[in-house]
Each structure stands twice: as C-alpha cells, then as structure tokens.
Amino acid sequence: MLPTSICGHWSLYVWDLENHRIHVMDPVLGKKNRDAQHAVHSQVVGTLHEKLFDCIEELFNGFNESRRNYKIAFYNFAHAGVAA
C-alpha cells in the first residue's frame, strides 16, 4: 500500500501481487469515469510499479514473478455510503 498526494489530494495505491492487480483508490476522482482517473494516475502507477519490482528483485533472491500483465482497477465512489 502506498498513500500518495497527487493533484492536491490523497490517493491510495495497493498492489495485489497474487491476483496481478493494482488498485487505485481516489476519493476525489473516484466520482469521475475510468478515463479521467487513468489520465491522472496511469503514469505515476506505471513508474511506481517498475520501481517496486526493481526493489523486490534486488532484495529477494529467487523472486520469479513477472512484472507484466498487471491490470489497474479504479473505483467509483459516486454512490452514497452505507448508513451504520
């Protein structure tokens, strides 16, 4: 998990190494469509993904997972919250 301040607000990037997904949780842009979220986050996610795998491969001898074929999942926060 990596909390990140981008575009003046906080977002959270979460790597799921088992299912090859990168989850992007942006409470501000989460109300926008996928294309709008992708335009803001894709370059940052791509750079962080490459650097994360560079570190993993350097620190963990024998790590054989591919850094390719990861899908980015954006979440839509436009719906109303659940009342407690």
PDB file with one MODEL, atoms N, CA, C and O in Angstrom:
MODEL        1
ATOM      1  N   MET A   1       0.838  -1.180   0.000  1.00  0.00           N
ATOM      2  CA  MET A   1       0.000   0.000   0.000  1.00  0.00           C
ATOM      3  C   MET A   1       0.879   1.238   0.000  1.00  0.00           C
ATOM      4  O   MET A   1       1.900   1.306   0.685  1.00  0.00           O
ATOM      5  N   LEU A   2       0.457   2.204  -0.780  1.00  0.00           N
ATOM      6  CA  LEU A   2       1.223   3.439  -0.854  1.00  0.00           C
ATOM      7  C   LEU A   2       0.273   4.633  -0.909  1.00  0.00           C
ATOM      8  O   LEU A   2      -0.322   4.896  -1.954  1.00  0.00           O
ATOM      9  N   PRO A   3       0.121   5.363   0.206  1.00  0.00           N
ATOM     10  CA  PRO A   3      -0.652   6.602   0.152  1.00  0.00           C
ATOM     11  C   PRO A   3       0.154   7.659  -0.599  1.00  0.00           C
ATOM     12  O   PRO A   3       1.363   7.784  -0.407  1.00  0.00           O
ATOM     13  N   THR A   4      -0.527   8.411  -1.450  1.00  0.00           N
ATOM     14  CA  THR A   4       0.153   9.370  -2.309  1.00  0.00           C
ATOM     15  C   THR A   4      -0.648  10.661  -2.403  1.00  0.00           C
ATOM     16  O   THR A   4      -1.868  10.633  -2.567  1.00  0.00           O
ATOM     17  N   SER A   5       0.037  11.781  -2.301  1.00  0.00           N
ATOM     18  CA  SER A   5      -0.603  13.071  -2.511  1.00  0.00           C
ATOM     19  C   SER A   5      -0.371  13.465  -3.967  1.00  0.00           C
ATOM     20  O   SER A   5       0.762  13.705  -4.387  1.00  0.00           O
ATOM     21  N   ILE A   6      -1.459  13.528  -4.726  1.00  0.00           N
ATOM     22  CA  ILE A   6      -1.373  13.879  -6.145  1.00  0.00           C
ATOM     23  C   ILE A   6      -2.548  14.798  -6.481  1.00  0.00           C
ATOM     24  O   ILE A   6      -3.672  14.553  -6.044  1.00  0.00           O
ATOM     25  N   CYS A   7      -2.300  15.816  -7.227  1.00  0.00           N
ATOM     26  CA  CYS A   7      -3.324  16.789  -7.631  1.00  0.00           C
ATOM     27  C   CYS A   7      -3.996  17.463  -6.429  1.00  0.00           C
ATOM     28  O   CYS A   7      -5.171  17.823  -6.487  1.00  0.00           O
ATOM     29  N   GLY A   8      -3.234  17.629  -5.340  1.00  0.00           N
ATOM     30  CA  GLY A   8      -3.762  18.354  -4.196  1.00  0.00           C
ATOM     31  C   GLY A   8      -4.638  17.549  -3.251  1.00  0.00           C
ATOM     32  O   GLY A   8      -5.255  18.114  -2.348  1.00  0.00           O
ATOM     33  N   HIS A   9      -4.701  16.237  -3.446  1.00  0.00           N
ATOM     34  CA  HIS A   9      -5.455  15.391  -2.528  1.00  0.00           C
ATOM     35  C   HIS A   9      -4.785  14.017  -2.425  1.00  0.00           C
ATOM     36  O   HIS A   9      -3.900  13.683  -3.213  1.00  0.00           O
ATOM     37  N   TRP A  10      -5.222  13.232  -1.441  1.00  0.00           N
ATOM     38  CA  TRP A  10      -4.593  11.934  -1.190  1.00  0.00           C
ATOM     39  C   TRP A  10      -5.298  10.823  -1.957  1.00  0.00           C
ATOM     40  O   TRP A  10      -6.520  10.818  -2.105  1.00  0.00           O
ATOM     41  N   SER A  11      -4.496   9.889  -2.435  1.00  0.00           N
ATOM     42  CA  SER A  11      -4.986   8.666  -3.071  1.00  0.00           C
ATOM     43  C   SER A  11      -4.221   7.499  -2.469  1.00  0.00           C
ATOM     44  O   SER A  11      -3.196   7.685  -1.811  1.00  0.00           O
ATOM     45  N   LEU A  12      -4.728   6.301  -2.699  1.00  0.00           N
ATOM     46  CA  LEU A  12      -4.072   5.110  -2.199  1.00  0.00           C
ATOM     47  C   LEU A  12      -3.864   4.129  -3.343  1.00  0.00           C
ATOM     48  O   LEU A  12      -4.801   3.813  -4.077  1.00  0.00           O
ATOM     49  N   TYR A  13      -2.631   3.646  -3.494  1.00  0.00           N
ATOM     50  CA  TYR A  13      -2.296   2.614  -4.476  1.00  0.00           C
ATOM     51  C   TYR A  13      -2.006   1.328  -3.710  1.00  0.00           C
ATOM     52  O   TYR A  13      -1.241   1.331  -2.746  1.00  0.00           O
ATOM     53  N   VAL A  14      -2.622   0.228  -4.144  1.00  0.00           N
ATOM     54  CA  VAL A  14      -2.454  -1.057  -3.474  1.00  0.00           C
ATOM     55  C   VAL A  14      -2.083  -2.111  -4.516  1.00  0.00           C
ATOM     56  O   VAL A  14      -2.800  -2.310  -5.496  1.00  0.00           O
ATOM     57  N   TRP A  15      -0.956  -2.783  -4.290  1.00  0.00           N
ATOM     58  CA  TRP A  15      -0.509  -3.850  -5.187  1.00  0.00           C
ATOM     59  C   TRP A  15      -0.989  -5.191  -4.654  1.00  0.00           C
ATOM     60  O   TRP A  15      -0.709  -5.546  -3.510  1.00  0.00           O
ATOM     61  N   ASP A  16      -1.707  -5.929  -5.480  1.00  0.00           N
ATOM     62  CA  ASP A  16      -2.136  -7.291  -5.167  1.00  0.00           C
ATOM     63  C   ASP A  16      -1.271  -8.214  -6.027  1.00  0.00           C
ATOM     64  O   ASP A  16      -1.591  -8.486  -7.184  1.00  0.00           O
ATOM     65  N   LEU A  17      -0.176  -8.687  -5.443  1.00  0.00           N
ATOM     66  CA  LEU A  17       0.786  -9.492  -6.195  1.00  0.00           C
ATOM     67  C   LEU A  17       0.214 -10.851  -6.573  1.00  0.00           C
ATOM     68  O   LEU A  17       0.619 -11.434  -7.579  1.00  0.00           O
ATOM     69  N   GLU A  18      -0.710 -11.354  -5.793  1.00  0.00           N
ATOM     70  CA  GLU A  18      -1.291 -12.667  -6.063  1.00  0.00           C
ATOM     71  C   GLU A  18      -2.210 -12.640  -7.283  1.00  0.00           C
ATOM     72  O   GLU A  18      -2.174 -13.543  -8.119  1.00  0.00           O
ATOM     73  N   ASN A  19      -3.034 -11.593  -7.376  1.00  0.00           N
ATOM     74  CA  ASN A  19      -4.015 -11.505  -8.468  1.00  0.00           C
ATOM     75  C   ASN A  19      -3.587 -10.573  -9.593  1.00  0.00           C
ATOM     76  O   ASN A  19      -4.358 -10.327 -10.521  1.00  0.00           O
ATOM     77  N   HIS A  20      -2.367 -10.051  -9.520  1.00  0.00           N
ATOM     78  CA  HIS A  20      -1.806  -9.164 -10.549  1.00  0.00           C
ATOM     79  C   HIS A  20      -2.703  -7.952 -10.824  1.00  0.00           C
ATOM     80  O   HIS A  20      -3.060  -7.661 -11.966  1.00  0.00           O
ATOM     81  N   ARG A  21      -3.050  -7.267  -9.747  1.00  0.00           N
ATOM     82  CA  ARG A  21      -3.868  -6.058  -9.860  1.00  0.00           C
ATOM     83  C   ARG A  21      -3.238  -4.930  -9.059  1.00  0.00           C
ATOM     84  O   ARG A  21      -2.602  -5.144  -8.027  1.00  0.00           O
ATOM     85  N   ILE A  22      -3.436  -3.731  -9.568  1.00  0.00           N
ATOM     86  CA  ILE A  22      -3.058  -2.519  -8.849  1.00  0.00           C
ATOM     87  C   ILE A  22      -4.356  -1.758  -8.613  1.00  0.00           C
ATOM     88  O   ILE A  22      -5.007  -1.321  -9.561  1.00  0.00           O
ATOM     89  N   HIS A  23      -4.722  -1.605  -7.366  1.00  0.00           N
ATOM     90  CA  HIS A  23      -5.967  -0.926  -7.005  1.00  0.00           C
ATOM     91  C   HIS A  23      -5.661   0.546  -6.740  1.00  0.00           C
ATOM     92  O   HIS A  23      -4.764   0.881  -5.966  1.00  0.00           O
ATOM     93  N   VAL A  24      -6.423   1.413  -7.398  1.00  0.00           N
ATOM     94  CA  VAL A  24      -6.265   2.857  -7.221  1.00  0.00           C
ATOM     95  C   VAL A  24      -7.532   3.375  -6.549  1.00  0.00           C
ATOM     96  O   VAL A  24      -8.628   3.275  -7.100  1.00  0.00           O
ATOM     97  N   MET A  25      -7.365   3.927  -5.358  1.00  0.00           N
ATOM     98  CA  MET A  25      -8.492   4.469  -4.607  1.00  0.00           C
ATOM     99  C   MET A  25      -8.292   5.969  -4.450  1.00  0.00           C
ATOM    100  O   MET A  25      -7.432   6.427  -3.698  1.00  0.00           O
ATOM    101  N   ASP A  26      -9.094   6.708  -5.169  1.00  0.00           N
ATOM    102  CA  ASP A  26      -9.003   8.164  -5.195  1.00  0.00           C
ATOM    103  C   ASP A  26     -10.366   8.726  -4.821  1.00  0.00           C
ATOM    104  O   ASP A  26     -11.281   8.706  -5.644  1.00  0.00           O
ATOM    105  N   PRO A  27     -10.523   9.229  -3.594  1.00  0.00           N
ATOM    106  CA  PRO A  27     -11.841   9.695  -3.154  1.00  0.00           C
ATOM    107  C   PRO A  27     -12.355  10.915  -3.911  1.00  0.00           C
ATOM    108  O   PRO A  27     -13.559  11.172  -3.902  1.00  0.00           O
ATOM    109  N   VAL A  28     -11.485  11.664  -4.558  1.00  0.00           N
ATOM    110  CA  VAL A  28     -11.932  12.835  -5.323  1.00  0.00           C
ATOM    111  C   VAL A  28     -12.244  12.430  -6.764  1.00  0.00           C
ATOM    112  O   VAL A  28     -13.353  12.662  -7.244  1.00  0.00           O
ATOM    113  N   LEU A  29     -11.283  11.834  -7.449  1.00  0.00           N
ATOM    114  CA  LEU A  29     -11.501  11.436  -8.845  1.00  0.00           C
ATOM    115  C   LEU A  29     -12.328  10.163  -8.960  1.00  0.00           C
ATOM    116  O   LEU A  29     -12.740   9.787 -10.058  1.00  0.00           O
ATOM    117  N   GLY A  30     -12.576   9.493  -7.830  1.00  0.00           N
ATOM    118  CA  GLY A  30     -13.404   8.290  -7.843  1.00  0.00           C
ATOM    119  C   GLY A  30     -14.831   8.564  -8.272  1.00  0.00           C
ATOM    120  O   GLY A  30     -15.591   7.636  -8.547  1.00  0.00           O
ATOM    121  N   LYS A  31     -15.193   9.825  -8.329  1.00  0.00           N
ATOM    122  CA  LYS A  31     -16.523  10.208  -8.799  1.00  0.00           C
ATOM    123  C   LYS A  31     -16.538  10.413 -10.317  1.00  0.00           C
ATOM    124  O   LYS A  31     -17.594  10.624 -10.913  1.00  0.00           O
ATOM    125  N   LYS A  32     -15.362  10.348 -10.928  1.00  0.00           N
ATOM    126  CA  LYS A  32     -15.224  10.532 -12.376  1.00  0.00           C
ATOM    127  C   LYS A  32     -15.170   9.162 -13.060  1.00  0.00           C
ATOM    128  O   LYS A  32     -15.115   8.127 -12.395  1.00  0.00           O
ATOM    129  N   ASN A  33     -15.186   9.173 -14.388  1.00  0.00           N
ATOM    130  CA  ASN A  33     -15.114   7.900 -15.103  1.00  0.00           C
ATOM    131  C   ASN A  33     -13.677   7.375 -15.148  1.00  0.00           C
ATOM    132  O   ASN A  33     -12.734   8.064 -14.758  1.00  0.00           O
ATOM    133  N   ARG A  34     -13.537   6.148 -15.630  1.00  0.00           N
ATOM    134  CA  ARG A  34     -12.245   5.472 -15.646  1.00  0.00           C
ATOM    135  C   ARG A  34     -11.207   6.247 -16.456  1.00  0.00           C
ATOM    136  O   ARG A  34     -10.046   6.321 -16.055  1.00  0.00           O
ATOM    137  N   ASP A  35     -11.605   6.820 -17.580  1.00  0.00           N
ATOM    138  CA  ASP A  35     -10.665   7.561 -18.433  1.00  0.00           C
ATOM    139  C   ASP A  35     -10.071   8.763 -17.699  1.00  0.00           C
ATOM    140  O   ASP A  35      -8.878   9.041 -17.824  1.00  0.00           O
ATOM    141  N   ALA A  36     -10.893   9.470 -16.940  1.00  0.00           N
ATOM    142  CA  ALA A  36     -10.398  10.627 -16.181  1.00  0.00           C
ATOM    143  C   ALA A  36      -9.418  10.183 -15.101  1.00  0.00           C
ATOM    144  O   ALA A  36      -8.393  10.831 -14.889  1.00  0.00           O
ATOM    145  N   GLN A  37      -9.727   9.079 -14.417  1.00  0.00           N
ATOM    146  CA  GLN A  37      -8.830   8.562 -13.386  1.00  0.00           C
ATOM    147  C   GLN A  37      -7.528   8.057 -14.014  1.00  0.00           C
ATOM    148  O   GLN A  37      -6.442   8.292 -13.484  1.00  0.00           O
ATOM    149  N   HIS A  38      -7.647   7.371 -15.134  1.00  0.00           N
ATOM    150  CA  HIS A  38      -6.466   6.835 -15.819  1.00  0.00           C
ATOM    151  C   HIS A  38      -5.542   7.966 -16.260  1.00  0.00           C
ATOM    152  O   HIS A  38      -4.322   7.839 -16.158  1.00  0.00           O
ATOM    153  N   ALA A  39      -6.100   9.060 -16.744  1.00  0.00           N
ATOM    154  CA  ALA A  39      -5.289  10.194 -17.213  1.00  0.00           C
ATOM    155  C   ALA A  39      -4.420  10.760 -16.092  1.00  0.00           C
ATOM    156  O   ALA A  39      -3.298  11.202 -16.343  1.00  0.00           O
ATOM    157  N   VAL A  40      -4.923  10.752 -14.869  1.00  0.00           N
ATOM    158  CA  VAL A  40      -4.182  11.313 -13.737  1.00  0.00           C
ATOM    159  C   VAL A  40      -3.204  10.300 -13.151  1.00  0.00           C
ATOM    160  O   VAL A  40      -2.077  10.660 -12.808  1.00  0.00           O
ATOM    161  N   HIS A  41      -3.617   9.044 -13.032  1.00  0.00           N
ATOM    162  CA  HIS A  41      -2.851   8.075 -12.254  1.00  0.00           C
ATOM    163  C   HIS A  41      -1.960   7.131 -13.067  1.00  0.00           C
ATOM    164  O   HIS A  41      -1.023   6.567 -12.500  1.00  0.00           O
ATOM    165  N   SER A  42      -2.200   6.937 -14.338  1.00  0.00           N
ATOM    166  CA  SER A  42      -1.509   5.866 -15.074  1.00  0.00           C
ATOM    167  C   SER A  42       0.013   6.041 -15.121  1.00  0.00           C
ATOM    168  O   SER A  42       0.739   5.061 -14.953  1.00  0.00           O
ATOM    169  N   GLN A  43       0.502   7.232 -15.340  1.00  0.00           N
ATOM    170  CA  GLN A  43       1.954   7.443 -15.412  1.00  0.00           C
ATOM    171  C   GLN A  43       2.604   7.212 -14.046  1.00  0.00           C
ATOM    172  O   GLN A  43       3.663   6.590 -13.959  1.00  0.00           O
ATOM    173  N   VAL A  44       1.976   7.707 -12.990  1.00  0.00           N
ATOM    174  CA  VAL A  44       2.509   7.519 -11.636  1.00  0.00           C
ATOM    175  C   VAL A  44       2.512   6.035 -11.280  1.00  0.00           C
ATOM    176  O   VAL A  44       3.512   5.519 -10.780  1.00  0.00           O
ATOM    177  N   VAL A  45       1.402   5.350 -11.534  1.00  0.00           N
ATOM    178  CA  VAL A  45       1.301   3.924 -11.237  1.00  0.00           C
ATOM    179  C   VAL A  45       2.346   3.135 -12.029  1.00  0.00           C
ATOM    180  O   VAL A  45       2.990   2.238 -11.484  1.00  0.00           O
ATOM    181  N   GLY A  46       2.513   3.460 -13.297  1.00  0.00           N
ATOM    182  CA  GLY A  46       3.497   2.760 -14.127  1.00  0.00           C
ATOM    183  C   GLY A  46       4.913   2.910 -13.601  1.00  0.00           C
ATOM    184  O   GLY A  46       5.660   1.934 -13.543  1.00  0.00           O
ATOM    185  N   THR A  47       5.285   4.116 -13.220  1.00  0.00           N
ATOM    186  CA  THR A  47       6.628   4.362 -12.680  1.00  0.00           C
ATOM    187  C   THR A  47       6.819   3.651 -11.344  1.00  0.00           C
ATOM    188  O   THR A  47       7.841   2.999 -11.127  1.00  0.00           O
ATOM    189  N   LEU A  48       5.838   3.772 -10.447  1.00  0.00           N
ATOM    190  CA  LEU A  48       5.935   3.108  -9.146  1.00  0.00           C
ATOM    191  C   LEU A  48       5.993   1.591  -9.295  1.00  0.00           C
ATOM    192  O   LEU A  48       6.724   0.921  -8.565  1.00  0.00           O
ATOM    193  N   HIS A  49       5.236   1.054 -10.227  1.00  0.00           N
ATOM    194  CA  HIS A  49       5.214  -0.388 -10.459  1.00  0.00           C
ATOM    195  C   HIS A  49       6.599  -0.895 -10.886  1.00  0.00           C
ATOM    196  O   HIS A  49       7.087  -1.899 -10.368  1.00  0.00           O
ATOM    197  N   GLU A  50       7.213  -0.201 -11.820  1.00  0.00           N
ATOM    198  CA  GLU A  50       8.552  -0.601 -12.277  1.00  0.00           C
ATOM    199  C   GLU A  50       9.567  -0.521 -11.144  1.00  0.00           C
ATOM    200  O   GLU A  50      10.372  -1.436 -10.971  1.00  0.00           O
ATOM    201  N   LYS A  51       9.539   0.553 -10.378  1.00  0.00           N
ATOM    202  CA  LYS A  51      10.490   0.730  -9.276  1.00  0.00           C
ATOM    203  C   LYS A  51      10.250  -0.281  -8.163  1.00  0.00           C
ATOM    204  O   LYS A  51      11.203  -0.791  -7.574  1.00  0.00           O
ATOM    205  N   LEU A  52       8.976  -0.576  -7.867  1.00  0.00           N
ATOM    206  CA  LEU A  52       8.663  -1.580  -6.858  1.00  0.00           C
ATOM    207  C   LEU A  52       9.264  -2.929  -7.242  1.00  0.00           C
ATOM    208  O   LEU A  52       9.872  -3.598  -6.407  1.00  0.00           O
ATOM    209  N   PHE A  53       9.097  -3.329  -8.497  1.00  0.00           N
ATOM    210  CA  PHE A  53       9.640  -4.619  -8.920  1.00  0.00           C
ATOM    211  C   PHE A  53      11.158  -4.600  -8.994  1.00  0.00           C
ATOM    212  O   PHE A  53      11.795  -5.625  -8.748  1.00  0.00           O
ATOM    213  N   ASP A  54      11.752  -3.465  -9.325  1.00  0.00           N
ATOM    214  CA  ASP A  54      13.221  -3.357  -9.272  1.00  0.00           C
ATOM    215  C   ASP A  54      13.713  -3.651  -7.858  1.00  0.00           C
ATOM    216  O   ASP A  54      14.673  -4.398  -7.674  1.00  0.00           O
ATOM    217  N   CYS A  55      13.051  -3.060  -6.858  1.00  0.00           N
ATOM    218  CA  CYS A  55      13.446  -3.267  -5.450  1.00  0.00           C
ATOM    219  C   CYS A  55      13.208  -4.707  -5.015  1.00  0.00           C
ATOM    220  O   CYS A  55      14.069  -5.311  -4.375  1.00  0.00           O
ATOM    221  N   ILE A  56      12.051  -5.261  -5.356  1.00  0.00           N
ATOM    222  CA  ILE A  56      11.743  -6.640  -4.969  1.00  0.00           C
ATOM    223  C   ILE A  56      12.777  -7.600  -5.537  1.00  0.00           C
ATOM    224  O   ILE A  56      13.260  -8.486  -4.832  1.00  0.00           O
ATOM    225  N   GLU A  57      13.122  -7.426  -6.820  1.00  0.00           N
ATOM    226  CA  GLU A  57      14.080  -8.325  -7.457  1.00  0.00           C
ATOM    227  C   GLU A  57      15.475  -8.186  -6.857  1.00  0.00           C
ATOM    228  O   GLU A  57      16.227  -9.158  -6.793  1.00  0.00           O
ATOM    229  N   GLU A  58      15.817  -6.990  -6.424  1.00  0.00           N
ATOM    230  CA  GLU A  58      17.130  -6.773  -5.811  1.00  0.00           C
ATOM    231  C   GLU A  58      17.185  -7.329  -4.385  1.00  0.00           C
ATOM    232  O   GLU A  58      18.207  -7.870  -3.963  1.00  0.00           O
ATOM    233  N   LEU A  59      16.086  -7.192  -3.651  1.00  0.00           N
ATOM    234  CA  LEU A  59      16.083  -7.593  -2.248  1.00  0.00           C
ATOM    235  C   LEU A  59      15.756  -9.070  -2.015  1.00  0.00           C
ATOM    236  O   LEU A  59      16.224  -9.661  -1.041  1.00  0.00           O
ATOM    237  N   PHE A  60      14.965  -9.661  -2.892  1.00  0.00           N
ATOM    238  CA  PHE A  60      14.513 -11.034  -2.686  1.00  0.00           C
ATOM    239  C   PHE A  60      15.052 -11.932  -3.784  1.00  0.00           C
ATOM    240  O   PHE A  60      14.491 -12.014  -4.877  1.00  0.00           O
ATOM    241  N   ASN A  61      16.137 -12.595  -3.477  1.00  0.00           N
ATOM    242  CA  ASN A  61      16.769 -13.502  -4.421  1.00  0.00           C
ATOM    243  C   ASN A  61      15.804 -14.643  -4.752  1.00  0.00           C
ATOM    244  O   ASN A  61      15.237 -15.255  -3.847  1.00  0.00           O
ATOM    245  N   GLY A  62      15.617 -14.929  -6.028  1.00  0.00           N
ATOM    246  CA  GLY A  62      14.737 -16.016  -6.445  1.00  0.00           C
ATOM    247  C   GLY A  62      13.297 -15.598  -6.671  1.00  0.00           C
ATOM    248  O   GLY A  62      12.450 -16.449  -6.940  1.00  0.00           O
ATOM    249  N   PHE A  63      12.994 -14.309  -6.570  1.00  0.00           N
ATOM    250  CA  PHE A  63      11.640 -13.828  -6.853  1.00  0.00           C
ATOM    251  C   PHE A  63      11.411 -13.926  -8.352  1.00  0.00           C
ATOM    252  O   PHE A  63      12.067 -13.231  -9.128  1.00  0.00           O
ATOM    253  N   ASN A  64      10.488 -14.778  -8.762  1.00  0.00           N
ATOM    254  CA  ASN A  64      10.320 -15.078 -10.184  1.00  0.00           C
ATOM    255  C   ASN A  64       9.003 -14.590 -10.771  1.00  0.00           C
ATOM    256  O   ASN A  64       8.642 -14.974 -11.884  1.00  0.00           O
ATOM    257  N   GLU A  65       8.295 -13.765 -10.052  1.00  0.00           N
ATOM    258  CA  GLU A  65       7.027 -13.256 -10.564  1.00  0.00           C
ATOM    259  C   GLU A  65       7.269 -12.217 -11.658  1.00  0.00           C
ATOM    260  O   GLU A  65       8.195 -11.411 -11.569  1.00  0.00           O
ATOM    261  N   SER A  66       6.437 -12.248 -12.677  1.00  0.00           N
ATOM    262  CA  SER A  66       6.546 -11.284 -13.764  1.00  0.00           C
ATOM    263  C   SER A  66       5.939  -9.950 -13.346  1.00  0.00           C
ATOM    264  O   SER A  66       4.922  -9.898 -12.655  1.00  0.00           O
ATOM    265  N   ARG A  67       6.576  -8.895 -13.773  1.00  0.00           N
ATOM    266  CA  ARG A  67       6.038  -7.560 -13.500  1.00  0.00           C
ATOM    267  C   ARG A  67       5.032  -7.154 -14.571  1.00  0.00           C
ATOM    268  O   ARG A  67       4.402  -6.102 -14.459  1.00  0.00           O
ATOM    269  N   ARG A  68       4.881  -7.955 -15.579  1.00  0.00           N
ATOM    270  CA  ARG A  68       3.965  -7.662 -16.693  1.00  0.00           C
ATOM    271  C   ARG A  68       2.562  -8.169 -16.389  1.00  0.00           C
ATOM    272  O   ARG A  68       2.349  -8.915 -15.434  1.00  0.00           O
ATOM    273  N   ASN A  69       1.627  -7.759 -17.204  1.00  0.00           N
ATOM    274  CA  ASN A  69       0.240  -8.235 -17.161  1.00  0.00           C
ATOM    275  C   ASN A  69      -0.510  -7.862 -15.887  1.00  0.00           C
ATOM    276  O   ASN A  69      -1.422  -8.580 -15.477  1.00  0.00           O
ATOM    277  N   TYR A  70      -0.147  -6.774 -15.271  1.00  0.00           N
ATOM    278  CA  TYR A  70      -0.915  -6.261 -14.142  1.00  0.00           C
ATOM    279  C   TYR A  70      -2.019  -5.367 -14.682  1.00  0.00           C
ATOM    280  O   TYR A  70      -1.792  -4.581 -15.603  1.00  0.00           O
ATOM    281  N   LYS A  71      -3.196  -5.482 -14.121  1.00  0.00           N
ATOM    282  CA  LYS A  71      -4.319  -4.636 -14.513  1.00  0.00           C
ATOM    283  C   LYS A  71      -4.544  -3.594 -13.423  1.00  0.00           C
ATOM    284  O   LYS A  71      -4.394  -3.876 -12.235  1.00  0.00           O
ATOM    285  N   ILE A  72      -4.905  -2.389 -13.848  1.00  0.00           N
ATOM    286  CA  ILE A  72      -5.189  -1.317 -12.893  1.00  0.00           C
ATOM    287  C   ILE A  72      -6.696  -1.273 -12.668  1.00  0.00           C
ATOM    288  O   ILE A  72      -7.474  -1.189 -13.618  1.00  0.00           O
ATOM    289  N   ALA A  73      -7.096  -1.329 -11.413  1.00  0.00           N
ATOM    290  CA  ALA A  73      -8.513  -1.255 -11.051  1.00  0.00           C
ATOM    291  C   ALA A  73      -8.779   0.098 -10.398  1.00  0.00           C
ATOM    292  O   ALA A  73      -8.177   0.444  -9.381  1.00  0.00           O
ATOM    293  N   PHE A  74      -9.700   0.859 -11.008  1.00  0.00           N
ATOM    294  CA  PHE A  74     -10.125   2.132 -10.448  1.00  0.00           C
ATOM    295  C   PHE A  74     -11.483   1.920  -9.795  1.00  0.00           C
ATOM    296  O   PHE A  74     -12.269   1.085 -10.242  1.00  0.00           O
ATOM    297  N   TYR A  75     -11.754   2.669  -8.750  1.00  0.00           N
ATOM    298  CA  TYR A  75     -13.007   2.502  -8.028  1.00  0.00           C
ATOM    299  C   TYR A  75     -13.863   3.751  -8.130  1.00  0.00           C
ATOM    300  O   TYR A  75     -13.359   4.873  -8.078  1.00  0.00           O
ATOM    301  N   ASN A  76     -15.174   3.539  -8.277  1.00  0.00           N
ATOM    302  CA  ASN A  76     -16.120   4.630  -8.389  1.00  0.00           C
ATOM    303  C   ASN A  76     -16.758   4.852  -7.010  1.00  0.00           C
ATOM    304  O   ASN A  76     -17.435   3.973  -6.477  1.00  0.00           O
ATOM    305  N   PHE A  77     -16.531   6.029  -6.454  1.00  0.00           N
ATOM    306  CA  PHE A  77     -17.053   6.367  -5.137  1.00  0.00           C
ATOM    307  C   PHE A  77     -18.263   7.290  -5.248  1.00  0.00           C
ATOM    308  O   PHE A  77     -18.553   8.034  -4.311  1.00  0.00           O
ATOM    309  N   ALA A  78     -18.974   7.257  -6.374  1.00  0.00           N
ATOM    310  CA  ALA A  78     -20.092   8.168  -6.590  1.00  0.00           C
ATOM    311  C   ALA A  78     -21.349   7.753  -5.835  1.00  0.00           C
ATOM    312  O   ALA A  78     -22.235   8.579  -5.613  1.00  0.00           O
ATOM    313  N   HIS A  79     -21.437   6.495  -5.441  1.00  0.00           N
ATOM    314  CA  HIS A  79     -22.647   6.048  -4.743  1.00  0.00           C
ATOM    315  C   HIS A  79     -22.626   6.518  -3.282  1.00  0.00           C
ATOM    316  O   HIS A  79     -21.574   6.816  -2.718  1.00  0.00           O
ATOM    317  N   ALA A  80     -23.797   6.571  -2.707  1.00  0.00           N
ATOM    318  CA  ALA A  80     -23.919   7.013  -1.320  1.00  0.00           C
ATOM    319  C   ALA A  80     -23.356   5.949  -0.388  1.00  0.00           C
ATOM    320  O   ALA A  80     -23.429   4.753  -0.673  1.00  0.00           O
ATOM    321  N   GLY A  81     -22.795   6.399   0.722  1.00  0.00           N
ATOM    322  CA  GLY A  81     -22.248   5.471   1.708  1.00  0.00           C
ATOM    323  C   GLY A  81     -23.344   4.686   2.410  1.00  0.00           C
ATOM    324  O   GLY A  81     -24.512   5.076   2.396  1.00  0.00           O
ATOM    325  N   VAL A  82     -22.959   3.593   3.013  1.00  0.00           N
ATOM    326  CA  VAL A  82     -23.895   2.761   3.754  1.00  0.00           C
ATOM    327  C   VAL A  82     -24.053   3.334   5.162  1.00  0.00           C
ATOM    328  O   VAL A  82     -23.063   3.620   5.836  1.00  0.00           O
ATOM    329  N   ALA A  83     -25.277   3.495   5.593  1.00  0.00           N
ATOM    330  CA  ALA A  83     -25.521   4.029   6.933  1.00  0.00           C
ATOM    331  C   ALA A  83     -25.197   2.972   7.971  1.00  0.00           C
ATOM    332  O   ALA A  83     -25.454   1.785   7.769  1.00  0.00           O
ATOM    333  N   ALA A  84     -24.629   3.414   9.086  1.00  0.00           N
ATOM    334  CA  ALA A  84     -24.253   2.466  10.152  1.00  0.00           C
ATOM    335  C   ALA A  84     -25.423   2.160  11.054  1.00  0.00           C
ATOM    336  O   ALA A  84     -25.286   1.384  12.000  1.00  0.00           O
TER     337      ALA A  84
ENDMDL
END
